[in-house]
Amino acid sequence: MKKYLFRISLISSMGISYIIAMILFVMYQLAESLRSYVYGLNRLSLQEFIPGLIMWSFFVSIILVYPIVLTGYHIILLYLEANKHLLKPFIRFDQVAIWYGLILEFLYLTEGKYVTDSDWSVQLKNLEMHTPIFSEAAPTITFIFIIGIAGYLYLRVRPLKKIPPLMAIISMSAMYLWVIEVLVFTVQVFKGDLSGDNLLDVYLLVYPVCIICIVARTVISKVHEWQEYEMERAKIQSNYFLNFADKILSNSKLWPIYAIVFMFPLLGIIIGILLLFGQAPDSVIKAWTETADWTLSLKEAPQNIEYDEHYLCTVAAGGHRKLVKPVRKGIRHGHEVIVNRQLCIANAFEQILEEKTPRFHKLVRGLYDSYGFPVARLIKSKWIADIIYILMKPLEWIFLMVIYMIDVHPENRIATQYMGKNNLY
């Protein structure tokens, strides 16, 4: 038994992850060296290789490798527990999987998949996605998660001799609800498409596997522990019903089954409590269906606005409609943008500059690329977009005057901007 305790530790799991990451780095560098030799490219020097090996391996191990290794450890722990080979609960492993896994999944969804906290009715921009959990029902989902964690901690931390059989069953029921919630969330966010940039979505499956292993191992360990523990309790002979109930609840082999039965009344109690705090009875369902962009979603969200790094495009799409007056959708660089008259006038003016004074146009274009793109990134609210729209008004009038002085059909030139070709801005 001691060999398992020696090998299975957080330090060993981290060490294995780091070694695997180092091997991956060396393999990658060997492949790059071969490619450099074939194509005559510069290769990584030894002075660059060592720091790269240390730092790259560290980040890859904690972000990509360790979740997989941790999952493997939890599967091994579950197997050993099922065969009565574990001598301690390995609570630290569980805590790392629960909280570190939750953080990584949150970061992947928000930073990698551009998931926001906006509900389905909110119009988003570019690649942003709506929240996978309906915000009004989020308290229900959060409460079930907390109840599940509480059930797990109650069984793991509290000594067995102080746990009544009925409380053990209720705690297992709470953990079952937790597992179901994690599985439903995974179904919601994991769409099964692993092609291209979606390959890393496979990591969304790591967290539910770990949680299932944790819950299963906890249940099995308590069943085994209860069987080995000789209870010193007086027989209940005065009441036939109580005596019968005591015999049923004391059969620890049936606890997992009893927990399934108790899971439904426990869910009813949770819903009843949340009703007092304004949650709807069907919040458990609406949490997943009152969403857009996801597997269980039943709502159709407004089409995302394409915010461009061209700040006038951003103004046209992001300002208050009554002020910036968007007139239609146009095409810029292959994607749709919201177009207003100010934007069309500016683009028409640049066309004239390119046609009449190409060198001066090149200078103007360079200045715009240097200062316009940073300005566009600062436009993060409708009010900022409105202010820039107003500040641009004098220039808009100057542009319009130049267009009317030079072009025979000025309004035709303005109207045809962002029609899919000859778009300079």
C-alpha positions as CSV (number, residue, x, y, z in Angstrom):
1,M,0.0,0.0,0.0
2,K,2.8,2.4,0.8
3,K,4.1,2.4,-2.7
4,Y,0.8,4.0,-3.9
5,L,1.1,6.7,-1.2
6,F,4.7,7.4,-2.3
7,R,3.9,7.7,-6.0
8,I,0.5,9.5,-5.8
9,S,1.2,13.0,-4.7
10,L,0.6,16.5,-6.0
11,I,4.4,17.0,-6.3
12,S,4.8,13.9,-8.4
13,S,1.9,14.9,-10.7
14,M,3.4,18.3,-11.2
15,G,6.8,16.8,-11.9
16,I,5.4,14.4,-14.5
17,S,3.6,17.3,-16.2
18,Y,6.8,19.4,-16.3
19,I,8.8,16.5,-17.7
20,I,6.2,15.8,-20.4
21,A,6.2,19.5,-21.3
22,M,10.0,19.5,-21.6
23,I,9.8,16.4,-23.9
24,L,7.3,18.2,-26.1
25,F,9.5,21.3,-26.3
26,V,12.6,19.2,-27.3
27,M,10.6,17.4,-29.9
28,Y,9.2,20.7,-31.3
29,Q,12.8,22.1,-31.4
30,L,14.1,19.0,-33.2
31,A,11.4,19.4,-35.8
32,E,12.2,23.1,-36.2
33,S,15.9,22.4,-36.5
34,L,15.2,19.8,-39.2
35,R,13.0,22.3,-41.0
36,S,15.7,25.0,-40.6
37,Y,18.4,22.7,-42.0
38,V,16.2,21.9,-45.0
39,Y,15.2,25.4,-45.8
40,G,18.4,27.2,-44.6
41,L,16.6,29.1,-41.8
42,N,18.2,30.3,-38.5
43,R,18.2,27.8,-35.7
44,L,17.7,28.3,-32.0
45,S,21.0,28.8,-30.2
46,L,22.0,27.0,-27.0
47,Q,21.7,30.3,-25.1
48,E,18.1,30.6,-26.3
49,F,17.3,27.0,-25.9
50,I,17.8,26.6,-22.2
51,P,15.6,29.6,-21.1
52,G,13.0,28.6,-23.6
53,L,13.0,25.0,-22.3
54,I,12.5,26.2,-18.7
55,M,9.9,28.9,-19.3
56,W,8.0,27.3,-22.2
57,S,7.8,23.9,-20.4
58,F,6.5,25.7,-17.2
59,F,3.6,27.4,-19.0
60,V,2.7,24.5,-21.2
61,S,2.8,22.1,-18.2
62,I,0.4,24.1,-16.0
63,I,-2.0,25.1,-18.8
64,L,-2.1,22.1,-21.2
65,V,-0.3,19.1,-19.7
66,Y,-1.3,19.2,-16.0
67,P,-5.1,19.0,-16.6
68,I,-4.6,15.8,-18.5
69,V,-2.1,14.3,-16.0
70,L,-4.5,15.3,-13.1
71,T,-7.4,13.5,-14.9
72,G,-5.2,10.4,-15.2
73,Y,-4.4,10.5,-11.5
74,H,-8.1,10.8,-10.6
75,I,-8.9,7.8,-12.8
76,I,-6.1,5.8,-11.0
77,L,-7.4,6.9,-7.6
78,L,-10.9,5.8,-8.4
79,Y,-9.6,2.4,-9.5
80,L,-7.6,2.0,-6.4
81,E,-10.5,3.1,-4.2
82,A,-12.8,0.6,-5.9
83,N,-10.3,-2.1,-5.1
84,K,-9.7,-0.9,-1.5
85,H,-6.1,0.0,-2.1
86,L,-6.2,3.6,-0.8
87,L,-5.3,4.4,2.8
88,K,-6.1,8.2,2.7
89,P,-8.7,10.3,0.9
90,F,-6.4,12.6,-1.2
91,I,-8.5,15.6,-0.5
92,R,-5.8,17.9,-1.9
93,F,-6.0,16.2,-5.3
94,D,-9.8,16.8,-5.2
95,Q,-9.4,20.5,-4.3
96,V,-6.9,21.1,-7.1
97,A,-9.2,19.4,-9.6
98,I,-12.3,21.3,-8.5
99,W,-10.9,24.8,-8.2
100,Y,-8.0,24.9,-10.6
101,G,-10.1,23.1,-13.2
102,L,-12.9,25.6,-12.7
103,I,-10.5,28.5,-13.2
104,L,-8.9,27.0,-16.4
105,E,-12.3,26.3,-17.9
106,F,-13.5,29.8,-17.1
107,L,-10.3,31.3,-18.7
108,Y,-10.6,29.2,-21.8
109,L,-14.3,30.1,-22.3
110,T,-13.8,33.9,-21.7
111,E,-10.4,34.4,-23.3
112,G,-10.3,31.6,-25.9
113,K,-13.9,31.5,-27.0
114,Y,-14.8,35.1,-26.2
115,V,-17.8,34.2,-24.0
116,T,-19.4,37.2,-22.2
117,D,-21.8,37.6,-19.4
118,S,-24.5,39.1,-21.8
119,D,-27.8,37.3,-22.2
120,W,-29.1,36.3,-25.6
121,S,-31.0,39.5,-26.3
122,V,-27.9,41.7,-26.2
123,Q,-26.2,42.5,-29.5
124,L,-22.5,41.6,-29.3
125,K,-19.6,42.5,-31.5
126,N,-17.2,40.5,-33.6
127,L,-16.5,37.0,-32.3
128,E,-18.1,37.5,-28.9
129,M,-20.6,34.8,-27.6
130,H,-23.5,35.1,-25.2
131,T,-23.4,33.6,-21.7
132,P,-24.2,29.8,-21.6
133,I,-26.2,30.3,-18.4
134,F,-29.2,32.6,-18.4
135,S,-28.3,35.3,-15.9
136,E,-31.7,35.4,-14.2
137,A,-31.4,31.7,-13.4
138,A,-27.7,31.8,-12.5
139,P,-28.4,31.9,-8.7
140,T,-30.1,28.5,-9.0
141,I,-27.1,27.0,-10.8
142,T,-24.7,28.6,-8.3
143,F,-26.7,27.3,-5.3
144,I,-26.7,23.7,-6.6
145,F,-23.0,23.9,-7.1
146,I,-22.5,25.1,-3.6
147,I,-24.8,22.4,-2.2
148,G,-22.8,19.8,-4.1
149,I,-19.5,21.1,-2.7
150,A,-21.0,21.2,0.8
151,G,-22.1,17.6,0.5
152,Y,-18.6,16.5,-0.7
153,L,-16.9,18.4,2.1
154,Y,-19.3,17.0,4.7
155,L,-18.5,13.4,3.7
156,R,-14.8,14.0,3.4
157,V,-14.0,16.1,6.4
158,R,-16.5,14.9,9.0
159,P,-15.5,11.6,10.8
160,L,-17.7,8.7,9.8
161,K,-18.8,8.0,13.4
162,K,-20.4,11.4,13.5
163,I,-22.3,11.0,10.2
164,P,-25.9,9.7,10.5
165,P,-26.8,7.4,7.6
166,L,-29.5,9.7,6.4
167,M,-27.2,12.6,6.2
168,A,-24.7,10.5,4.3
169,I,-27.4,9.7,1.8
170,I,-28.5,13.4,1.5
171,S,-24.9,14.5,1.0
172,M,-24.5,11.9,-1.8
173,S,-27.7,13.2,-3.4
174,A,-26.3,16.7,-3.3
175,M,-23.1,15.5,-5.1
176,Y,-25.2,13.7,-7.7
177,L,-27.0,17.0,-8.5
178,W,-23.6,18.6,-8.7
179,V,-22.4,16.0,-11.2
180,I,-25.6,16.4,-13.3
181,E,-25.1,20.2,-13.4
182,V,-21.5,19.8,-14.5
183,L,-22.5,17.3,-17.2
184,V,-25.3,19.6,-18.5
185,F,-22.9,22.6,-18.6
186,T,-20.4,20.5,-20.6
187,V,-23.1,19.5,-23.0
188,Q,-24.0,23.2,-23.3
189,V,-20.5,24.5,-24.1
190,F,-19.0,21.5,-25.9
191,K,-20.3,21.3,-29.4
192,G,-18.3,18.3,-30.6
193,D,-16.5,20.1,-33.4
194,L,-12.8,19.6,-32.9
195,S,-11.7,20.9,-36.3
196,G,-9.3,23.8,-36.8
197,D,-9.2,26.3,-33.9
198,N,-11.8,24.2,-31.9
199,L,-9.3,21.4,-31.2
200,L,-8.6,22.6,-27.7
201,D,-12.4,22.2,-26.9
202,V,-11.5,18.7,-25.9
203,Y,-10.2,20.2,-22.6
204,L,-13.8,21.0,-21.8
205,L,-14.2,17.3,-21.2
206,V,-11.5,17.1,-18.6
207,Y,-13.4,18.9,-15.8
208,P,-16.5,16.6,-15.8
209,V,-14.3,13.5,-15.9
210,C,-12.5,14.7,-12.8
211,I,-15.7,15.6,-10.9
212,I,-17.3,12.3,-11.7
213,C,-14.1,10.5,-10.4
214,I,-14.1,12.6,-7.2
215,V,-17.8,12.0,-6.5
216,A,-17.6,8.2,-7.3
217,R,-14.5,7.8,-5.2
218,T,-16.1,9.7,-2.3
219,V,-19.2,7.5,-2.4
220,I,-17.3,4.3,-2.7
221,S,-14.9,5.2,0.1
222,K,-17.8,5.9,2.5
223,V,-19.5,2.7,1.6
224,H,-16.3,0.7,2.3
225,E,-15.7,2.7,5.5
226,W,-19.2,2.1,6.8
227,Q,-18.9,-1.7,6.2
228,E,-15.6,-1.9,8.1
229,Y,-16.9,0.3,11.0
230,E,-18.7,-1.6,13.7
231,M,-21.5,0.6,14.9
232,E,-22.3,0.5,18.6
233,R,-25.9,1.3,18.6
234,A,-28.9,0.1,20.6
235,K,-31.5,-1.9,18.7
236,I,-34.7,-0.1,18.1
237,Q,-37.3,-2.7,19.2
238,S,-40.1,-0.4,20.5
239,N,-41.2,0.8,17.1
240,Y,-41.4,-1.6,14.1
241,F,-41.2,1.2,11.5
242,L,-38.2,2.8,13.1
243,N,-36.5,-0.6,13.4
244,F,-37.2,-1.3,9.7
245,A,-35.9,2.1,8.6
246,D,-32.8,1.7,10.7
247,K,-32.0,-1.6,9.0
248,I,-32.5,-0.1,5.6
249,L,-30.4,3.0,6.2
250,S,-27.6,0.9,7.8
251,N,-27.1,-1.1,4.6
252,S,-24.3,1.1,3.1
253,K,-24.2,-0.9,-0.1
254,L,-27.6,0.6,-1.0
255,W,-26.6,4.2,-0.1
256,P,-25.7,5.2,-3.7
257,I,-29.2,4.0,-4.8
258,Y,-31.0,5.7,-2.0
259,A,-29.1,8.9,-2.9
260,I,-30.7,8.8,-6.4
261,V,-34.1,8.5,-4.8
262,F,-33.4,11.3,-2.4
263,M,-32.0,13.5,-5.1
264,F,-35.4,14.5,-6.4
265,P,-36.9,15.7,-3.1
266,L,-33.7,17.5,-2.4
267,L,-33.9,19.3,-5.7
268,G,-37.5,20.2,-4.8
269,I,-36.4,21.6,-1.4
270,I,-33.7,23.6,-3.2
271,I,-36.2,25.0,-5.7
272,G,-38.6,25.8,-2.8
273,I,-35.9,27.7,-0.9
274,L,-34.9,29.7,-4.1
275,L,-38.6,30.6,-4.7
276,L,-38.4,32.7,-1.6
277,F,-35.5,34.6,-3.2
278,G,-37.3,35.3,-6.4
279,Q,-36.2,32.4,-8.5
280,A,-38.7,30.8,-10.9
281,P,-39.6,27.1,-10.4
282,D,-38.3,26.2,-13.8
283,S,-35.0,28.1,-13.4
284,V,-33.1,24.8,-13.6
285,I,-34.4,24.4,-17.2
286,K,-34.4,28.1,-18.2
287,A,-30.7,28.4,-17.1
288,W,-29.8,26.4,-20.2
289,T,-32.6,27.1,-22.7
290,E,-33.0,30.9,-22.3
291,T,-29.6,31.3,-24.1
292,A,-28.2,31.7,-27.6
293,D,-25.1,30.3,-29.4
294,W,-25.0,27.0,-27.3
295,T,-26.1,23.4,-27.6
296,L,-29.3,23.6,-25.5
297,S,-30.2,27.2,-26.5
298,L,-33.7,27.9,-27.7
299,K,-33.2,31.7,-28.4
300,E,-32.0,33.4,-31.5
301,A,-29.6,36.2,-30.7
302,P,-29.3,39.4,-32.8
303,Q,-26.5,39.2,-35.3
304,N,-23.1,40.3,-34.0
305,I,-21.9,43.7,-35.0
306,E,-18.5,43.7,-36.7
307,Y,-16.5,46.4,-34.9
308,D,-13.5,47.3,-37.1
309,E,-10.1,48.7,-36.2
310,H,-11.2,51.6,-38.4
311,Y,-12.5,54.0,-35.7
312,L,-15.2,55.5,-37.9
313,C,-16.5,52.0,-38.5
314,T,-16.6,51.5,-34.7
315,V,-18.4,54.8,-34.3
316,A,-21.0,53.9,-36.8
317,A,-21.6,50.6,-35.2
318,G,-21.2,51.6,-31.5
319,G,-22.7,55.0,-31.1
320,H,-26.3,55.9,-30.2
321,R,-28.4,55.3,-33.3
322,K,-30.3,58.6,-33.0
323,L,-27.0,60.5,-33.2
324,V,-24.6,58.5,-35.5
325,K,-27.6,57.5,-37.8
326,P,-26.5,54.2,-39.3
327,V,-28.1,53.8,-42.7
328,R,-27.3,50.3,-43.8
329,K,-24.8,47.4,-43.7
330,G,-21.7,47.4,-45.9
331,I,-18.8,45.2,-46.7
332,R,-15.2,45.9,-45.6
333,H,-12.4,43.4,-45.9
334,G,-14.8,40.6,-46.5
335,H,-17.1,41.1,-43.5
336,E,-20.2,43.1,-42.7
337,V,-19.9,46.6,-41.1
338,I,-22.5,49.1,-40.0
339,V,-22.3,52.2,-42.3
340,N,-23.4,55.8,-41.7
341,R,-23.1,58.8,-43.9
342,Q,-20.0,60.2,-42.1
343,L,-18.2,56.9,-42.8
344,C,-19.2,56.9,-46.5
345,I,-18.1,60.6,-46.9
346,A,-14.7,59.8,-45.3
347,N,-14.1,56.8,-47.6
348,A,-15.2,58.7,-50.7
349,F,-12.8,61.5,-49.8
350,E,-9.9,59.1,-49.4
351,Q,-10.8,57.6,-52.9
352,I,-10.4,61.1,-54.4
353,L,-7.1,61.6,-52.6
354,E,-5.8,58.3,-54.0
355,E,-7.0,59.1,-57.5
356,K,-5.7,62.7,-57.6
357,T,-2.7,62.8,-55.3
358,P,-1.4,59.2,-54.6
359,R,1.7,60.3,-52.8
360,F,-0.2,62.6,-50.4
361,H,-2.7,59.8,-50.0
362,K,0.0,57.4,-48.9
363,L,1.2,59.9,-46.3
364,V,-2.4,60.4,-45.0
365,R,-2.9,56.6,-44.9
366,G,0.2,56.1,-42.9
367,L,-0.8,58.7,-40.4
368,Y,-4.3,57.2,-40.1
369,D,-2.9,53.7,-39.6
370,S,-0.6,55.0,-36.8
371,Y,-3.2,56.9,-34.9
372,G,-6.6,55.7,-36.1
373,F,-6.3,52.0,-35.0
374,P,-5.3,52.9,-31.4
375,V,-8.2,55.3,-31.2
376,A,-10.6,52.5,-32.4
377,R,-9.4,50.3,-29.5
378,L,-10.4,53.0,-27.0
379,I,-14.0,53.1,-28.1
380,K,-15.6,50.9,-25.5
381,S,-18.9,52.7,-24.9
382,K,-21.7,54.4,-26.9
383,W,-20.8,57.7,-25.3
384,I,-17.2,57.6,-26.4
385,A,-18.4,56.8,-29.9
386,D,-20.8,59.7,-29.8
387,I,-18.1,62.1,-28.8
388,I,-15.8,61.0,-31.6
389,Y,-18.7,61.3,-34.1
390,I,-19.3,64.9,-33.0
391,L,-15.5,65.8,-33.1
392,M,-15.4,64.4,-36.6
393,K,-18.2,66.6,-37.9
394,P,-16.1,69.6,-39.0
395,L,-13.8,67.2,-40.9
396,E,-16.9,65.5,-42.4
397,W,-18.1,68.9,-43.7
398,I,-14.6,69.6,-45.2
399,F,-14.5,66.2,-46.9
400,L,-18.0,66.8,-48.3
401,M,-17.0,70.2,-49.7
402,V,-14.0,68.7,-51.4
403,I,-16.1,65.9,-52.9
404,Y,-18.6,68.4,-54.3
405,M,-15.9,70.5,-55.7
406,I,-14.2,67.7,-57.6
407,D,-16.7,64.9,-58.4
408,V,-19.3,65.3,-61.1
409,H,-21.7,63.0,-59.3
410,P,-20.7,63.4,-55.6
411,E,-23.7,61.6,-54.1
412,N,-23.3,58.6,-56.3
413,R,-19.7,58.3,-55.1
414,I,-20.8,58.6,-51.5
415,A,-23.7,56.1,-51.9
416,T,-21.6,53.4,-53.5
417,Q,-19.1,53.2,-50.6
418,Y,-18.7,49.8,-48.8
419,M,-20.5,47.9,-51.5
420,G,-17.9,45.2,-51.6
421,K,-15.1,46.7,-53.7
422,N,-12.8,49.8,-53.8
423,N,-13.1,50.2,-50.0
424,L,-10.0,52.0,-48.8
425,Y,-10.9,52.8,-45.2
